[in-house]
């Protein structure tokens, strides 16, 4: 129930110098009176706390409503970072009527109290979980407030929505009419805007989630050499002995401005070695989960081995042949030499395939989650339906379509409090957020 006091650790329950516990709710000064007298607003003060035989000195900050993160009274306790001490403190707060928060409940209350919109809340979640510099920048760009294009779209459709609704409600008695051609001419340019945002969104999705790339090929095709080059360190053993890699190696890296999750796999071949056979068997699961399969074929080979091609056939849509050791033989197609650091062709291919040729910087701030992208597609579809309306259609049709577009924008920003995906969004947060 909104307003009832909640608490949660805002730092991991691990041994550390400091642990932070947050409390939010209505009239916290009275609720926490048995434990302490709250300090002056937004002023950190040292307090001695005592409960059930425990004694602790904590730095306490008080942020009264509505000027707090949640819009409610908010208190932060900075305790010594002993996990057991923090757990006992949370238990004592429970005796004062302060329950443990659900995942993301602090941010959910901030949304419901108008302290931030849903897009900012989702960006905050992604900021906390970002694993690369690009993902950090991508999340920070989305956390900067409502995108300007959303405000522009609202400003463009608002007068037409009001006019269409007026025609529906009072058209006959007030002799009002809706000029459909004028409306369509005015809103036509939104098509280009939506198209660009959809393009940026499709690219931002990969920056947010990362690209899963599997390196496959025959033994000694250069998989581990490329794996190490992309990782920027020697993570896989590289030798001239076939079958060196016997298990799936995994590393998360940022390369060419792209967040990658790389999988180095055992060379695909028939082998009697039981350990190598286990490694080859595990390749199948990696291929199913990969967004891109790079089939590495040495430039000195006449072509890819038929057996490997047959094995990759079910995944043909995401397989890209790449010629390795390009310095050792001439040829065409996508060619690299990881030993010489010649990987420019691969960088271009990845940016074209996943970013549509856009630079990573051009995608920052775009809608990136599956929920956001779905609503953006729905907006584009609604606009197209509006532009397809024929002359003489009843005013209820454009009015209904414009109302639908307005509702989609409200669901996108979280202003529609009935948004059914709120639970899904906030379930991905940690307790202290």
C-alpha positions as CSV (number, residue, x, y, z in Angstrom):
1,X,0.0,0.0,0.0
2,X,1.5,3.4,-1.0
3,X,2.5,5.4,1.9
4,X,3.1,2.6,4.4
5,X,6.7,2.6,5.7
6,X,9.1,0.4,3.8
7,X,12.8,-0.2,4.3
8,X,15.7,-2.0,2.4
9,X,19.5,-2.1,2.3
10,X,20.7,0.2,-0.5
11,X,24.1,-1.5,-0.5
12,X,24.9,-5.2,-0.9
13,X,24.8,-7.3,2.2
14,X,28.6,-7.9,2.2
15,X,31.3,-7.1,4.7
16,X,32.2,-3.4,4.0
17,X,33.1,-0.2,5.7
18,X,29.6,1.3,5.3
19,X,26.1,-0.1,4.7
20,X,23.2,2.1,3.8
21,X,19.6,1.4,4.8
22,X,16.7,3.4,3.4
23,X,13.3,4.0,4.9
24,X,10.4,5.7,3.1
25,X,6.8,6.4,4.1
26,X,4.5,8.9,5.7
27,X,5.2,10.6,9.1
28,X,8.5,8.8,9.7
29,X,9.5,11.1,12.5
30,X,6.7,9.6,14.6
31,X,7.2,6.1,13.3
32,X,10.9,6.1,14.2
33,X,10.6,8.1,17.4
34,X,11.3,5.0,19.6
35,X,14.6,4.6,17.8
36,X,15.9,8.2,17.4
37,X,15.0,11.8,16.9
38,X,15.5,12.6,13.2
39,X,18.1,15.3,12.3
40,X,17.2,18.5,10.5
41,X,16.2,18.1,6.9
42,X,19.1,17.3,4.5
43,X,21.7,17.5,7.2
44,X,23.8,14.5,8.0
45,X,24.1,13.9,11.8
46,X,25.7,11.2,13.9
47,X,23.1,9.3,16.0
48,X,23.5,6.6,18.7
49,X,21.0,3.8,18.0
50,X,20.1,1.1,20.5
51,X,17.8,-1.9,20.1
52,X,17.5,-5.4,21.6
53,X,21.0,-5.2,23.2
54,X,22.7,-3.8,20.1
55,X,24.5,-0.5,20.1
56,X,25.4,1.4,16.9
57,X,26.6,4.8,15.8
58,X,25.0,5.8,12.5
59,X,25.1,8.8,10.2
60,X,21.5,9.7,9.5
61,X,20.0,11.9,6.8
62,X,16.4,13.0,6.7
63,X,14.6,14.1,3.5
64,X,11.0,15.2,4.3
65,X,8.2,14.9,1.8
66,X,7.8,15.9,-1.0
67,X,11.5,16.9,-1.5
68,X,12.9,13.3,-1.6
69,X,13.6,10.6,-4.1
70,X,10.3,8.9,-3.4
71,X,8.2,12.0,-2.8
72,X,7.6,10.7,0.8
73,X,9.5,11.1,4.0
74,X,12.8,9.4,3.4
75,X,15.5,8.5,5.9
76,X,18.9,7.0,5.2
77,X,21.0,5.3,7.8
78,X,24.7,4.8,7.2
79,X,25.8,1.9,9.4
80,X,28.9,-0.2,9.8
81,X,28.9,-2.7,7.0
82,X,28.5,-5.9,8.9
83,X,25.8,-7.9,7.1
84,X,24.5,-9.4,10.4
85,X,24.3,-6.0,12.0
86,X,22.3,-4.7,9.0
87,X,20.0,-7.7,9.1
88,X,19.3,-7.2,12.9
89,X,18.6,-3.5,12.2
90,X,16.1,-4.3,9.5
91,X,14.4,-6.8,11.8
92,X,14.1,-4.0,14.5
93,X,12.6,-1.7,11.9
94,X,10.0,-4.4,11.3
95,X,9.0,-4.2,15.0
96,X,8.3,-0.5,14.4
97,X,5.9,-1.2,11.6
98,X,8.3,-0.7,8.8
99,X,8.1,-3.6,6.3
100,X,10.8,-4.8,3.9
101,X,10.4,-3.2,0.5
102,X,9.6,-5.2,-2.7
103,X,12.1,-5.0,-5.5
104,X,12.0,-1.5,-7.1
105,X,9.4,-0.2,-4.7
106,X,11.3,3.0,-3.9
107,X,11.5,3.9,-7.6
108,X,7.9,2.8,-8.1
109,X,6.8,5.2,-5.5
110,X,8.9,7.9,-7.1
111,X,7.0,7.3,-10.3
112,X,3.6,7.3,-8.7
113,X,4.4,10.5,-6.8
114,X,5.5,12.3,-9.9
115,X,9.2,12.4,-9.1
116,X,10.2,10.7,-12.3
117,X,8.7,9.1,-15.4
118,X,8.7,5.4,-16.3
119,X,11.4,6.0,-18.9
120,X,13.7,7.4,-16.3
121,X,12.9,4.5,-14.0
122,X,13.9,2.0,-16.6
123,X,17.1,3.9,-17.4
124,X,17.9,3.8,-13.7
125,X,17.5,0.0,-13.6
126,X,19.8,-0.3,-16.7
127,X,22.3,2.1,-15.2
128,X,22.7,-0.1,-12.1
129,X,23.2,-3.3,-14.2
130,X,25.4,-1.8,-17.0
131,X,28.5,-3.9,-17.7
132,X,30.4,-1.8,-20.2
133,X,31.2,1.9,-20.7
134,X,28.8,2.0,-23.7
135,X,26.0,0.6,-21.7
136,X,26.7,3.1,-18.9
137,X,26.5,6.0,-21.4
138,X,23.4,4.5,-23.0
139,X,21.5,4.3,-19.7
140,X,22.7,7.7,-18.6
141,X,21.4,9.2,-21.8
142,X,18.0,7.8,-21.2
143,X,18.0,8.9,-17.6
144,X,18.1,12.6,-18.6
145,X,14.4,13.2,-18.7
146,X,11.6,12.8,-21.2
147,X,12.9,12.6,-24.8
148,X,12.3,15.9,-26.7
149,X,10.5,14.0,-29.6
150,X,7.8,12.8,-27.2
151,X,7.0,16.3,-26.1
152,X,7.0,17.4,-29.8
153,X,4.6,14.6,-30.8
154,X,2.2,15.6,-28.0
155,X,2.3,19.2,-29.0
156,X,1.5,18.2,-32.6
157,X,-1.4,15.9,-32.0
158,X,-3.0,17.7,-29.0
159,X,-4.8,20.4,-31.0
160,X,-6.1,17.9,-33.5
161,X,-7.2,15.6,-30.8
162,X,-9.2,18.4,-29.1
163,X,-10.7,19.4,-32.5
164,X,-11.7,15.9,-33.4
165,X,-13.3,15.3,-30.0
166,X,-15.2,18.6,-30.3
167,X,-16.5,17.6,-33.7
168,X,-17.7,14.2,-32.3
169,X,-19.4,15.8,-29.2
170,X,-20.7,19.1,-30.6
171,X,-20.3,18.9,-34.4
172,X,-24.0,18.9,-35.4
173,X,-25.2,21.6,-33.0
174,X,-22.2,23.9,-33.4
175,X,-21.7,23.2,-37.1
176,X,-18.1,22.1,-36.5
177,X,-16.1,20.1,-39.1
178,X,-12.8,18.3,-39.1
179,X,-10.6,19.1,-42.2
180,X,-9.1,15.6,-42.6
181,X,-6.7,16.7,-45.4
182,X,-5.3,19.5,-43.4
183,X,-4.8,17.2,-40.4
184,X,-3.1,14.6,-42.4
185,X,-0.9,17.2,-44.1
186,X,0.1,18.6,-40.7
187,X,0.9,15.2,-39.1
188,X,2.6,13.6,-42.2
189,X,6.1,14.7,-41.1
190,X,5.7,12.5,-37.9
191,X,6.2,9.5,-40.2
192,X,9.9,10.4,-40.7
193,X,10.3,11.1,-37.0
194,X,8.9,7.7,-36.0
195,X,10.9,6.0,-38.7
196,X,14.1,7.5,-37.4
197,X,13.3,6.8,-33.8
198,X,12.5,3.2,-34.7
199,X,15.9,2.9,-36.4
200,X,17.7,4.4,-33.4
201,X,15.7,2.2,-31.1
202,X,16.6,-1.0,-33.0
203,X,20.2,-0.1,-32.6
204,X,20.0,1.0,-29.0
205,X,18.5,-2.4,-28.1
206,X,21.8,-4.0,-29.0
207,X,23.8,-1.4,-27.0
208,X,21.6,-2.0,-24.0
209,X,21.5,-5.8,-24.1
210,X,24.8,-6.6,-25.7
211,X,25.5,-8.8,-28.8
212,X,26.1,-12.5,-28.2
213,X,28.7,-13.7,-30.7
214,X,29.9,-17.3,-31.1
215,X,33.2,-18.1,-32.8
216,X,33.1,-21.5,-34.5
217,X,35.1,-23.3,-37.1
218,X,37.5,-26.2,-37.6
219,X,40.5,-26.6,-35.2
220,X,43.2,-24.0,-35.6
221,X,40.9,-21.7,-37.6
222,X,42.0,-18.7,-35.5
223,X,39.0,-18.7,-33.1
224,X,41.0,-18.3,-29.9
225,X,43.4,-15.8,-31.5
226,X,40.3,-13.6,-32.5
227,X,38.8,-14.2,-29.0
228,X,41.9,-12.9,-27.3
229,X,42.2,-9.9,-29.7
230,X,38.6,-8.8,-29.1
231,X,39.0,-9.4,-25.3
232,X,42.1,-7.3,-25.2
233,X,43.9,-10.0,-23.2
234,X,45.0,-13.7,-23.4
235,X,41.9,-15.4,-22.1
236,X,42.2,-18.5,-24.4
237,X,45.2,-20.7,-24.9
238,X,46.6,-20.5,-28.4
239,X,48.9,-23.2,-29.8
240,X,49.5,-25.0,-33.1
241,X,48.1,-28.2,-31.6
242,X,44.5,-28.8,-32.9
243,X,41.9,-29.2,-30.2
244,X,43.4,-26.9,-27.6
245,X,40.1,-25.3,-26.7
246,X,38.0,-28.1,-25.1
247,X,35.2,-26.1,-23.5
248,X,33.2,-23.0,-24.2
249,X,35.0,-19.9,-23.0
250,X,33.0,-16.7,-22.3
251,X,33.9,-13.1,-21.9
252,X,32.0,-9.8,-21.8
253,X,33.9,-7.0,-23.5
254,X,33.4,-3.6,-25.2
255,X,35.0,-3.5,-28.7
256,X,34.6,-0.9,-31.4
257,X,32.0,0.9,-29.2
258,X,29.9,-2.3,-29.0
259,X,29.1,-4.4,-25.9
260,X,29.9,-8.0,-26.8
261,X,29.4,-11.3,-25.1
262,X,31.9,-13.6,-26.8
263,X,32.0,-17.4,-26.9
264,X,35.1,-19.3,-28.0
265,X,34.1,-22.8,-28.8
266,X,35.9,-26.1,-29.4
267,X,36.9,-26.8,-33.0
268,X,34.1,-28.6,-34.8
269,X,35.5,-32.0,-35.9
270,X,35.1,-35.7,-35.2
271,X,37.4,-36.7,-32.4
272,X,37.9,-39.8,-30.2
273,X,39.2,-37.6,-27.3
274,X,36.4,-37.8,-24.6
275,X,37.1,-34.4,-23.2
276,X,37.2,-32.7,-26.6
277,X,34.0,-34.5,-27.6
278,X,32.3,-33.0,-24.6
279,X,33.5,-29.5,-25.6
280,X,32.2,-30.0,-29.2
281,X,28.8,-31.2,-27.8
282,X,28.4,-28.0,-25.9
283,X,28.7,-25.9,-29.0
284,X,25.1,-26.6,-29.9
285,X,23.6,-24.7,-27.0
286,X,25.9,-21.7,-27.7
287,X,24.7,-21.6,-31.3
288,X,21.1,-21.5,-30.3
289,X,21.6,-18.5,-27.9
290,X,24.0,-16.5,-30.2
291,X,22.8,-13.4,-32.0
292,X,25.7,-13.9,-34.5
293,X,27.7,-16.9,-35.4
294,X,31.1,-16.1,-36.9
295,X,32.2,-19.1,-39.0
296,X,36.0,-18.7,-39.1
297,X,37.7,-20.2,-42.2
298,X,41.4,-19.8,-42.8
299,X,42.2,-17.8,-46.0
300,X,44.5,-20.7,-47.0
301,X,41.6,-23.2,-47.0
302,X,39.8,-23.8,-50.3
303,X,36.5,-23.1,-48.5
304,X,34.5,-24.1,-45.4
305,X,34.3,-27.7,-44.5
306,X,31.0,-29.3,-45.7
307,X,30.5,-31.0,-42.4
308,X,30.7,-27.8,-40.5
309,X,28.4,-26.0,-43.0
310,X,25.8,-28.8,-42.6
311,X,26.0,-28.4,-38.8
312,X,25.5,-24.6,-39.1
313,X,22.6,-24.9,-41.6
314,X,19.8,-24.6,-39.0
315,X,21.3,-21.3,-37.9
316,X,22.0,-20.0,-41.5
317,X,20.2,-16.6,-40.9
318,X,22.7,-15.6,-38.2
319,X,25.9,-17.2,-39.7
320,X,28.6,-15.0,-41.2
321,X,31.6,-16.6,-42.8
322,X,34.8,-14.8,-42.1
323,X,38.3,-15.5,-43.5
324,X,41.1,-15.5,-41.0
325,X,44.8,-15.1,-41.5
326,X,44.1,-12.8,-44.4
327,X,47.7,-11.9,-44.7
328,X,48.6,-15.4,-45.8
329,X,46.5,-15.6,-48.9
330,X,44.5,-13.3,-51.2
331,X,40.8,-13.4,-51.5
332,X,37.5,-11.5,-51.1
333,X,34.6,-11.3,-48.6
334,X,35.0,-10.5,-44.9
335,X,38.6,-10.9,-44.1
336,X,40.6,-10.3,-40.9
337,X,44.1,-11.0,-39.5
338,X,43.8,-11.0,-35.7
339,X,47.5,-11.5,-35.2
340,X,48.2,-8.3,-37.2
341,X,45.3,-6.4,-35.5
342,X,43.5,-6.1,-38.9
343,X,39.9,-6.2,-37.7
344,X,38.4,-3.1,-39.3
345,X,36.2,-5.2,-41.6
346,X,34.7,-7.0,-38.7
347,X,34.0,-3.7,-36.9
348,X,32.2,-2.4,-40.0
349,X,30.2,-5.5,-40.4
350,X,29.0,-5.5,-36.8
351,X,28.0,-1.9,-36.9
352,X,26.1,-2.4,-40.2
353,X,24.4,-5.5,-39.1
354,X,23.3,-4.4,-35.6
355,X,23.3,-0.6,-35.7
356,X,22.1,-0.2,-39.2
357,X,25.2,1.8,-40.0
358,X,24.6,4.3,-37.2
359,X,27.4,5.3,-35.0
360,X,26.9,4.1,-31.4
361,X,26.8,7.8,-30.2
362,X,23.8,8.4,-32.5
363,X,21.8,5.8,-30.7
364,X,22.3,7.1,-27.2
365,X,19.0,8.2,-25.6
366,X,16.8,6.2,-27.9
367,X,14.1,3.9,-26.6
368,X,15.8,0.6,-26.0
369,X,13.7,-1.9,-23.9
370,X,11.3,-4.4,-25.5
371,X,8.4,-2.6,-23.8
372,X,9.5,0.8,-25.2
373,X,10.1,-0.5,-28.7
374,X,6.7,-2.3,-28.8
375,X,4.9,0.9,-27.9
376,X,7.0,2.9,-30.4
377,X,6.0,0.4,-33.2
378,X,2.3,0.8,-32.0
379,X,2.6,4.6,-32.3
380,X,4.0,4.3,-35.9
381,X,1.1,1.9,-36.8
382,X,-1.5,4.3,-35.3
383,X,-0.1,7.2,-37.3
384,X,-0.2,5.2,-40.5
385,X,-3.8,4.2,-39.8
386,X,-4.6,7.9,-39.3
387,X,-3.0,8.9,-42.6
388,X,-4.8,6.1,-44.4
389,X,-8.3,7.4,-43.5
390,X,-10.3,8.2,-46.5
391,X,-12.4,11.3,-47.3
392,X,-15.9,11.2,-45.8
393,X,-15.0,9.0,-42.9
394,X,-16.9,9.7,-39.7
395,X,-15.1,12.0,-37.2
396,X,-15.2,9.2,-34.6
397,X,-12.4,7.4,-36.5
398,X,-9.7,10.1,-36.4
399,X,-10.8,11.0,-32.8
400,X,-10.4,7.4,-31.7
401,X,-7.0,7.0,-33.4
402,X,-5.7,10.2,-31.9
403,X,-6.9,9.1,-28.5
404,X,-5.1,5.9,-29.0
405,X,-1.9,7.7,-29.9
406,X,-2.2,9.9,-26.8
407,X,-2.8,6.8,-24.7
408,X,0.3,5.1,-26.1
409,X,2.4,8.1,-25.1
410,X,1.0,7.9,-21.6
411,X,1.8,4.2,-21.3
412,X,5.3,4.9,-22.6
413,X,6.0,7.5,-19.9
414,X,4.1,5.7,-17.2
415,X,1.5,8.4,-16.8
416,X,-1.1,5.7,-17.5
417,X,-1.2,4.3,-14.0
418,X,-3.0,1.2,-15.3
419,X,0.1,0.2,-17.2
420,X,0.1,-3.6,-16.8
421,X,3.8,-3.9,-17.4
422,X,4.8,-1.9,-14.3
423,X,5.2,-5.0,-12.3
424,X,7.5,-6.5,-14.9
425,X,9.5,-3.3,-15.1
426,X,10.1,-3.0,-11.3
427,X,10.6,-6.7,-10.7
428,X,14.1,-6.2,-12.2
429,X,15.2,-3.7,-9.6
430,X,17.2,-4.4,-6.5
431,X,15.5,-4.0,-3.1
432,X,17.1,-0.7,-2.2
433,X,15.9,0.9,-5.4
